Amino acid sequence: MSRRPEAPARGARRHRTRSTSRLRGWLRHHRAMALDSAGRLLRAPVGSLVTMLAIAIALVLPAALWLALDGARLLDAELTESATLTAYLAPGVEAAEAGRIDEALGAQPGVASTRLITADEGMVEFQQALGLEDALARLDTNPLPASVVVTPIDPGPAAMRALAADLEALSGVEEVRLDLAWIERLRHIGELGRRVALALAVLFGSGVLLVVGNTIRLAVESRRKEIEVVTLIGATHAFVRRPFLYSGAWYGLGGGLLAWGLLTLGGNWLAAPVAALAASYGASFGLPRLGLDGSVALIGCSMLLGWLGAWIAVSRHLAEVKPR
């Protein structure tokens, strides 16, 4: 009587043992198929390399465009943060009055800081910027008014327009200049570029699916007899599909690594000219890099596209492979 409860326990243990054995067998088959598919690619290095290069070229263009847009986004953020307003004071304002107006502007809500530029300082900066020191020195009077450079707390276009209207209403302020048109144009160009990059990513991603799909289709045709035999003895479609899916993933991995290498080499090749161009404008700007997250995303997307292309191709052609 005391031994009866042990029977269900032994049955549960046998069930767990069988489940563990099936899991181990499933994992062994996955490992074997992954190694076998990698070996098949290595035995045909030229054809595999050509397929991987086609995948890499299809990935490089949208990825490079996205990096360029990321650089433009960072530049836009820097320009927005450095956006300022210039309040030109009324002609004939004395230095003491200009200082009072500067303090009044700095006390306005929404103003982070101010910098007073007297008429004489403005003339000196104007002469240095144009290189016309001798010609402008012959002027009898200084035609430039004093001005105050205002740095806003919120550099957004709407907030800066509202702040400009408030500052222009103050006594002693003749005009407030605000030029945000070029920043808005840059944002519009960035939005257009992002949509173009997304369209190119979809287009070239479809190209990767076609390249991998055609390669896998040829592999299915070359192994038609083998597939017919294993199907005849009861192999499931998942069993038959597995090595081709690993082949697609290997193609994607190779293509992603080649695309990463091309992007890295291209970035290093263009880094010096871009830095020199930025330095000629008195700025410091470097090309954005993929980084760890970008590299993982690029290679992961490439492997996913390779796997998906293989799955579509083998699922389509597996139905046509009938055992005779």
TORMAR-295151 format. One line per 2 residues: number of its first residue (from 1); their letters; for each residue x, y, z of N, C-alpha, C. Coordinates in steps of 0.2 Angstrom, whole numbers. Example, Ala and Ser with C-alpha at 12.3 -4.5 7.8 and 13.67 -1.06 7.14 Angstrom:
1> AS> 66:-28:39:62:-22:39:66:-16:39; 64:-11:35:68:-5:36:64:0:39
END
This chain:
1> MS> 4:-6:0:0:0:0:4:6:0; 10:6:3:14:12:4:18:14:-3
3> RR> 18:9:-8:22:10:-14:18:13:-19; 11:13:-19:7:15:-24:8:23:-26
5> PE> 9:27:-21:11:34:-23:17:35:-27; 21:30:-27:28:31:-31:27:30:-38
7> AP> 21:27:-40:20:26:-48:19:33:-51; 15:37:-49:14:44:-53:21:47:-53
9> AR> 25:47:-47:31:51:-47:36:48:-52; 36:41:-53:40:38:-58:38:40:-65
11> GA> 32:41:-66:29:43:-72:31:50:-74; 30:54:-69:32:61:-70:40:62:-71
13> RR> 44:58:-68:51:58:-69:52:56:-76; 49:50:-79:50:48:-85:48:53:-90
15> HR> 42:57:-89:40:62:-93:45:68:-94; 48:70:-88:53:75:-88:59:73:-92
17> TR> 61:66:-91:67:64:-94:66:64:-102; 60:62:-104:59:62:-111:59:69:-114
19> ST> 56:73:-110:56:81:-112:63:83:-113; 67:82:-108:74:84:-108:78:81:-114
21> SR> 76:75:-115:80:71:-121:78:74:-127; 71:76:-128:69:79:-134:72:86:-135
23> LR> 72:90:-130:75:96:-130:83:96:-132; 86:91:-129:93:90:-131:94:88:-138
25> GW> 90:84:-140:90:82:-147:89:88:-152; 84:92:-150:82:98:-154:88:103:-154
27> LR> 91:104:-148:97:108:-148:103:105:-152; 104:99:-152:109:96:-156:108:96:-163
29> HH> 102:96:-165:100:96:-172:101:104:-175; 99:108:-171:101:115:-172:108:117:-173
31> RA> 112:114:-168:119:115:-169:122:112:-175; 120:106:-176:122:102:-182:121:106:-188
33> MA> 114:108:-189:112:112:-195:116:119:-196; 117:122:-190:121:128:-191:128:127:-193
35> LD> 131:122:-190:138:120:-193:138:118:-200; 133:114:-202:133:111:-208:132:117:-213
37> SA> 127:121:-212:126:127:-217:132:131:-217; 135:133:-212:142:137:-212:147:133:-216
39> GR> 147:126:-215:152:123:-219:151:123:-227; 144:123:-229:142:123:-236:144:130:-239
41> LL> 143:135:-235:145:142:-237:153:142:-238; 157:139:-233:164:140:-234:167:135:-240
43> RA> 163:130:-241:165:126:-247:164:129:-254; 160:135:-254:159:139:-260:160:146:-258
45> PV> 167:148:-257:168:154:-254:167:160:-259; 168:159:-266:167:164:-271:159:166:-271
47> GS> 155:161:-272:148:162:-272:145:165:-266; 148:163:-260:145:166:-254:147:173:-253
49> LV> 154:174:-255:156:181:-254:152:186:-259; 151:184:-265:147:188:-269:140:190:-266
51> TM> 137:184:-264:130:186:-260:131:190:-255; 136:189:-250:137:194:-245:138:201:-247
53> LA> 142:202:-252:144:208:-254:138:212:-257; 133:208:-261:127:211:-263:123:213:-257
55> IA> 123:209:-252:119:211:-246:122:218:-243; 129:218:-242:132:223:-239:131:230:-243
57> IA> 131:229:-250:130:235:-254:123:238:-253; 118:233:-252:111:235:-252:110:239:-245
59> LV> 114:237:-240:114:240:-233:117:246:-232; 123:247:-236:127:253:-234:124:260:-236
61> LP> 120:260:-242:118:266:-244:113:269:-239; 107:265:-237:103:268:-232:106:269:-225
63> AA> 111:265:-223:114:266:-217:118:272:-217; 122:274:-222:126:280:-223:122:286:-223
65> LW> 116:285:-226:112:291:-226:109:293:-220; 107:287:-216:104:288:-209:110:291:-205
67> LA> 116:289:-205:121:292:-201:122:300:-203; 122:301:-210:122:308:-211:117:312:-208
69> LD> 111:310:-208:105:313:-206:106:314:-198; 109:309:-195:110:309:-188:115:315:-186
71> GA> 120:315:-191:125:321:-190:122:328:-191; 117:328:-196:113:334:-197:109:336:-191
73> RL> 106:330:-188:102:331:-182:106:334:-176; 112:332:-175:116:334:-170:118:341:-171
75> LD> 120:343:-177:121:350:-179:116:354:-178; 110:352:-180:104:356:-179:103:357:-171
77> AE> 104:352:-167:103:353:-160:108:359:-157; 114:358:-160:119:363:-158:118:370:-160
79> LT> 115:371:-166:113:377:-169:107:380:-165; 103:376:-163:97:378:-160:99:381:-153
81> ES> 103:377:-150:105:379:-143:109:386:-143; 113:387:-149:116:393:-149:112:399:-153
83> AT> 106:398:-154:102:403:-157:101:409:-152; 102:415:-155:101:421:-151:97:426:-155
85> LT> 95:431:-151:92:437:-154:96:443:-153; 96:447:-158:100:454:-157:95:459:-157
87> AY> 95:463:-151:91:469:-150:95:475:-152; 93:479:-157:97:485:-159:93:491:-155
89> LA> 98:494:-152:95:500:-148:94:506:-152; 90:511:-150:89:517:-154:95:521:-155
91> PG> 96:524:-161:102:528:-162:103:534:-157; 109:535:-155:110:541:-150:110:539:-143
93> VE> 109:532:-141:108:530:-134:115:530:-131; 116:534:-126:122:534:-122:124:528:-119
95> AA> 130:527:-117:133:521:-114:129:519:-107; 127:524:-103:124:523:-97:117:520:-98
97> EA> 114:524:-103:107:521:-105:107:515:-108; 112:513:-112:113:506:-115:114:501:-110
99> GR> 117:503:-104:118:498:-99:112:497:-95; 108:502:-94:101:501:-91:97:497:-95
101> ID> 97:498:-102:92:494:-106:95:486:-106; 101:486:-106:104:479:-106:102:475:-99
103> EA> 102:479:-94:99:476:-87:92:474:-88; 88:479:-91:81:478:-92:79:472:-96
105> LG> 83:471:-102:82:465:-106:84:459:-102; 89:459:-98:91:453:-94:86:451:-89
107> AQ> 82:456:-87:77:454:-82:71:451:-85; 70:451:-91:64:449:-94:63:441:-93
109> PG> 57:439:-92:56:432:-92:58:428:-99; 61:423:-98:63:419:-105:70:421:-107
111> VA> 73:425:-104:80:427:-106:85:424:-101; 90:420:-104:95:417:-100:101:421:-99
113> ST> 103:425:-104:109:430:-103:109:435:-108; 112:440:-107:113:446:-112:120:448:-113
115> RL> 122:451:-118:129:454:-119:128:460:-123; 130:465:-120:130:472:-123:136:473:-128
117> IT> 134:476:-134:139:477:-139:138:485:-140; 143:489:-138:142:496:-139:143:497:-147
119> AD> 142:504:-149:143:505:-156:150:505:-158; 155:507:-154:162:506:-155:164:499:-156
121> EG> 162:495:-151:164:488:-152:161:484:-158; 154:486:-159:151:484:-166:155:486:-172
123> MV> 158:492:-172:162:494:-178:168:490:-178; 171:489:-173:178:485:-173:176:478:-175
125> EF> 171:474:-173:169:468:-175:168:468:-183; 164:473:-185:162:474:-192:168:474:-196
127> QQ> 173:478:-194:179:479:-198:183:473:-198; 184:469:-193:188:463:-193:184:458:-197
129> AL> 178:458:-197:174:453:-201:175:454:-208; 175:460:-210:175:462:-218:182:463:-220
131> GL> 187:464:-215:194:466:-217:194:473:-221; 190:477:-219:190:484:-222:192:489:-216
133> ED> 197:488:-213:199:493:-207:200:500:-210; 204:500:-215:206:506:-218:201:510:-221
135> AL> 196:507:-225:191:510:-228:186:513:-223; 184:509:-218:179:511:-213:182:516:-208
137> AR> 188:516:-207:191:521:-203:191:528:-205; 189:529:-212:189:536:-214:182:539:-213
139> LD> 177:535:-210:170:538:-209:171:543:-203; 167:548:-204:167:553:-199:163:551:-193
141> TN> 158:548:-194:153:545:-188:152:538:-189; 151:535:-183:149:528:-183:142:527:-184
143> PL> 140:524:-190:133:523:-191:130:517:-188; 134:513:-184:131:507:-181:128:509:-174
145> PA> 122:506:-173:119:507:-166:122:502:-161; 121:503:-155:123:499:-150:118:493:-150
147> SV> 120:487:-148:115:481:-148:116:477:-142; 111:473:-141:112:468:-135:110:461:-138
149> VV> 115:456:-137:114:449:-140:110:446:-134; 105:443:-135:100:440:-130:100:432:-131
151> TP> 102:428:-126:102:421:-127:95:419:-123; 91:416:-127:84:414:-123:85:407:-119
153> ID> 80:406:-115:80:400:-111:77:395:-115; 72:396:-119:69:391:-124:71:393:-131
155> PG> 75:389:-134:77:391:-141:73:389:-146; 67:387:-145:62:385:-150:59:391:-154
157> PA> 58:390:-160:56:395:-164:50:399:-162; 44:396:-159:39:399:-157:40:403:-151
159> AM> 44:401:-146:46:404:-140:50:410:-141; 55:409:-146:59:415:-148:55:421:-152
161> RA> 50:419:-156:46:424:-159:42:428:-154; 40:424:-149:36:428:-143:41:432:-139
163> LA> 47:430:-138:51:434:-134:54:440:-138; 55:439:-144:57:445:-149:51:450:-149
165> AD> 45:448:-149:39:453:-149:39:457:-142; 41:453:-136:41:457:-130:47:461:-129
167> LE> 52:459:-132:58:464:-131:58:470:-135; 55:469:-141:54:475:-146:49:480:-143
169> AL> 45:478:-138:41:483:-135:44:487:-130; 50:486:-128:53:489:-122:56:496:-125
171> SG> 56:501:-120:58:507:-122:66:507:-123; 68:511:-128:75:511:-130:77:506:-135
173> VE> 73:501:-137:74:495:-142:71:497:-148; 75:498:-153:73:500:-160:70:494:-164
175> EV> 74:489:-164:72:483:-168:75:477:-165; 72:471:-165:74:465:-163:75:460:-169
177> RL> 81:458:-171:82:453:-177:82:446:-174; 78:442:-178:78:435:-177:78:431:-183
179> DL> 83:427:-184:83:424:-191:83:416:-189; 77:413:-190:76:406:-189:75:403:-195
181> AW> 74:406:-201:72:403:-207:77:397:-209; 83:399:-208:88:394:-210:88:387:-206
183> IE> 86:388:-199:86:383:-195:79:379:-196; 74:382:-198:68:378:-200:69:375:-207
185> RL> 73:378:-211:74:374:-218:79:368:-216; 83:369:-212:87:363:-210:83:357:-207
187> RH> 78:359:-203:74:354:-200:70:351:-206; 67:355:-210:63:352:-216:67:347:-220
189> IG> 73:349:-221:78:345:-225:79:339:-222; 80:339:-215:81:333:-211:75:329:-211
191> EL> 69:331:-211:63:327:-211:63:324:-218; 64:328:-223:64:325:-230:69:319:-230
193> GR> 75:320:-228:80:315:-228:79:309:-224; 75:310:-218:73:304:-215:68:300:-218
195> RV> 64:303:-222:59:299:-226:62:296:-232; 67:299:-235:70:296:-240:74:290:-238
197> AL> 78:291:-232:82:285:-229:77:280:-228; 71:281:-225:66:275:-223:64:272:-230
199> AL> 63:276:-235:61:273:-241:66:269:-244; 72:271:-244:78:267:-247:79:261:-242
201> AV> 78:262:-236:79:256:-232:74:250:-234; 68:252:-235:63:247:-237:65:244:-244
203> LF> 67:249:-248:68:247:-255:74:242:-255; 80:244:-252:86:240:-252:85:234:-247
205> GS> 81:234:-242:79:228:-238:75:223:-242; 71:225:-247:68:221:-251:73:218:-256
207> GV> 78:222:-258:83:219:-262:87:213:-259; 88:214:-252:92:209:-249:87:203:-248
209> LL> 81:203:-247:76:198:-247:77:194:-254; 77:198:-259:77:195:-266:84:191:-267
211> VV> 89:194:-265:96:191:-266:96:185:-262; 94:185:-256:95:179:-252:90:174:-254
213> GN> 84:176:-256:79:171:-258:81:168:-264; 84:171:-269:86:168:-275:91:163:-274
215> TI> 96:165:-269:102:160:-267:99:154:-264; 94:155:-259:91:149:-256:87:145:-261
217> RL> 84:148:-265:80:144:-270:84:140:-274; 90:142:-276:95:138:-280:98:132:-275
219> AV> 98:134:-269:101:128:-264:95:123:-263; 89:125:-263:84:120:-263:83:116:-269
221> ES> 84:119:-275:84:115:-281:90:110:-281; 96:112:-279:101:108:-279:101:102:-274
223> RR> 97:103:-269:96:97:-264:89:94:-264; 86:95:-270:79:92:-271:78:85:-269
225> KE> 83:81:-272:83:73:-270:83:72:-263; 88:76:-260:89:74:-252:82:76:-249
227> IE> 79:82:-251:73:84:-247:68:79:-249; 67:76:-255:62:71:-256:63:65:-252
229> VV> 69:63:-250:70:57:-246:68:58:-239; 71:64:-236:69:65:-229:62:66:-228
231> TL> 58:69:-233:51:70:-233:47:63:-233; 50:59:-237:47:52:-238:47:48:-232
233> IG> 52:49:-228:53:45:-221:50:49:-215; 46:55:-217:42:58:-212:45:64:-209
235> AT> 50:67:-212:53:73:-209:48:79:-210; 47:83:-205:43:89:-205:46:95:-209
237> HA> 41:99:-211:44:105:-215:48:109:-211; 47:110:-204:52:113:-200:59:110:-200
239> FV> 59:103:-200:65:100:-200:69:101:-207; 65:101:-212:68:102:-219:70:110:-220
241> RR> 67:114:-217:68:121:-218:74:124:-214; 75:120:-208:80:123:-203:87:124:-206
243> PF> 90:120:-210:97:121:-213:97:128:-218; 92:128:-221:91:134:-226:90:141:-222
245> LY> 87:140:-217:86:146:-212:93:148:-209; 97:143:-207:103:145:-205:108:148:-210
247> SG> 107:145:-216:111:148:-222:109:155:-223; 103:157:-223:101:164:-224:104:168:-218
249> AW> 103:166:-212:106:170:-207:114:171:-207; 117:165:-210:125:166:-211:126:171:-216
251> YG> 122:171:-222:123:176:-227:122:183:-224; 116:184:-220:115:190:-217:121:193:-212
253> LG> 123:188:-209:129:190:-204:135:192:-208; 137:188:-213:142:191:-217:141:197:-221
255> GG> 135:198:-223:133:205:-227:134:210:-222; 131:209:-216:131:214:-211:138:216:-208
257> LL> 142:211:-208:149:213:-206:153:217:-211; 152:215:-218:155:218:-223:152:225:-224
259> AW> 146:226:-222:143:233:-222:146:237:-217; 147:234:-211:150:238:-205:157:240:-207
261> GL> 160:235:-210:167:237:-212:168:243:-217; 163:242:-222:163:248:-227:161:254:-224
263> LT> 156:255:-220:154:261:-217:160:264:-212; 164:259:-209:169:261:-205:175:264:-209
265> LG> 177:261:-214:182:263:-219:180:270:-222; 174:270:-224:171:276:-227:171:282:-222
267> GN> 169:281:-216:169:286:-211:177:289:-210; 181:284:-209:188:286:-208:191:290:-214
269> WL> 189:288:-220:192:291:-226:189:298:-227; 183:299:-225:180:306:-225:181:310:-219
271> AA> 183:308:-213:184:311:-207:188:317:-208; 194:317:-211:199:322:-211:196:328:-216
273> PV> 193:327:-222:190:332:-226:185:336:-222; 180:332:-219:175:335:-215:177:339:-209
275> AA> 182:337:-206:185:341:-200:188:347:-203; 192:347:-208:195:353:-211:189:358:-214
277> LA> 184:355:-217:179:360:-219:175:363:-213; 174:360:-208:171:363:-202:176:368:-199
279> AS> 182:366:-198:187:371:-196:187:377:-200; 186:377:-206:187:383:-210:181:388:-209
281> YG> 175:385:-206:170:389:-203:170:391:-196; 176:389:-193:177:390:-186:173:386:-181
283> AS> 171:380:-184:167:375:-180:171:369:-179; 168:365:-175:171:358:-173:166:353:-174
285> FG> 167:349:-180:161:344:-181:165:338:-184; 162:332:-182:165:326:-184:159:321:-186
287> LP> 161:317:-191:156:312:-194:153:308:-188; 147:306:-188:144:302:-183:146:295:-184
289> RL> 147:291:-179:149:284:-180:144:279:-178; 144:273:-180:139:268:-178:139:267:-171
291> GL> 144:266:-168:144:264:-161:142:257:-160; 142:255:-153:140:248:-152:133:247:-154
293> DG> 128:251:-151:121:250:-153:120:250:-160; 123:255:-164:122:255:-171:124:249:-175
295> SV> 130:246:-172:133:241:-176:129:234:-174; 127:234:-168:123:228:-167:116:228:-171
297> AL> 113:234:-171:107:235:-175:108:233:-182; 114:236:-185:115:234:-192:116:227:-194
299> IG> 120:224:-190:121:216:-191:115:212:-189; 111:214:-184:105:211:-182:100:211:-188
301> CS> 99:217:-190:94:218:-196:96:214:-202; 103:214:-203:105:210:-209:104:203:-208
303> ML> 105:200:-202:104:193:-201:96:192:-201; 92:196:-199:85:195:-199:83:195:-206
305> LG> 85:200:-210:83:200:-217:85:194:-221; 91:191:-219:94:185:-222:89:179:-220
307> WL> 88:179:-214:83:173:-211:77:174:-215; 74:180:-215:67:181:-218:67:179:-225
309> GA> 72:181:-229:72:179:-236:73:172:-237; 77:169:-233:77:161:-233:71:158:-232
311> WI> 67:160:-227:61:158:-225:56:158:-230; 55:164:-233:50:165:-239:52:161:-245
313> AV> 58:160:-246:60:156:-252:59:149:-251; 61:146:-245:61:139:-244:53:137:-243
315> SR> 50:141:-240:42:140:-239:39:140:-245; 41:144:-250:37:144:-257:39:138:-261
317> HL> 46:136:-260:48:131:-265:47:124:-261; 46:124:-255:46:117:-252:39:114:-253
319> AE> 34:118:-255:28:115:-257:28:112:-264; 33:114:-268:34:111:-274:38:105:-275
321> VK> 41:104:-269:46:98:-269:42:92:-266; 39:88:-271:35:82:-269:39:76:-269
323> PR> 39:71:-265:42:65:-266:39:61:-271; 43:58:-275:40:54:-281:40:47:-279
END
